[in-house]
Amino acid sequence: MNAQQTLAFRELLAAWNRREDARSQSNFRALASARADLEDARTKLHLTLDR
């Protein structure tokens, strides 16, 4: 992995953890935000892997 891919993966992992934390706490507002962040992070990682 190059530096850009590593950063994108770390962002994906952080978004995943935020989503799981919100889900375990039944915090639906935070869950909605975290799910959107997770989708963005997935897209960014996908784009770095296509290069």
C-alpha positions as CSV (number, residue, x, y, z in Angstrom):
1,M,0.0,0.0,0.0
2,N,1.2,3.5,-0.7
3,A,0.7,6.5,1.6
4,Q,-2.5,7.6,-0.1
5,Q,-4.1,4.1,0.3
6,T,-2.9,3.8,3.9
7,L,-4.6,7.1,4.7
8,A,-7.8,6.1,3.0
9,F,-7.8,2.8,4.8
10,R,-7.3,4.5,8.2
11,E,-10.2,6.9,7.4
12,L,-12.4,3.9,6.5
13,L,-11.5,2.2,9.7
14,A,-12.2,5.3,11.8
15,A,-15.6,5.7,10.1
16,W,-16.4,2.0,10.7
17,N,-15.6,2.4,14.4
18,R,-17.7,5.6,14.7
19,R,-20.6,3.7,13.1
20,E,-20.2,0.8,15.4
21,D,-20.0,3.0,18.5
22,A,-23.1,4.9,17.4
23,R,-24.9,1.6,16.7
24,S,-24.0,0.1,20.0
25,Q,-25.2,3.2,21.9
26,S,-28.4,3.4,19.8
27,N,-27.5,7.0,18.9
28,F,-29.5,7.3,15.7
29,R,-28.3,10.8,14.8
30,A,-24.7,9.8,15.1
31,L,-25.4,6.6,13.3
32,A,-26.8,8.4,10.3
33,S,-23.8,10.7,10.1
34,A,-21.3,7.9,10.6
35,R,-23.0,5.8,7.8
36,A,-22.5,8.7,5.4
37,D,-18.9,9.1,6.5
38,L,-18.4,5.4,6.0
39,E,-19.8,5.5,2.5
40,D,-17.5,8.4,1.6
41,A,-14.5,6.6,3.1
42,R,-15.3,3.5,1.1
43,T,-15.4,5.5,-2.1
44,K,-12.1,7.2,-1.4
45,L,-10.4,3.9,-0.7
46,H,-11.9,2.3,-3.8
47,L,-10.6,5.2,-5.9
48,T,-7.1,4.9,-4.5
49,L,-7.0,1.2,-5.2
50,D,-8.0,1.7,-8.9
51,R,-4.9,3.8,-9.6
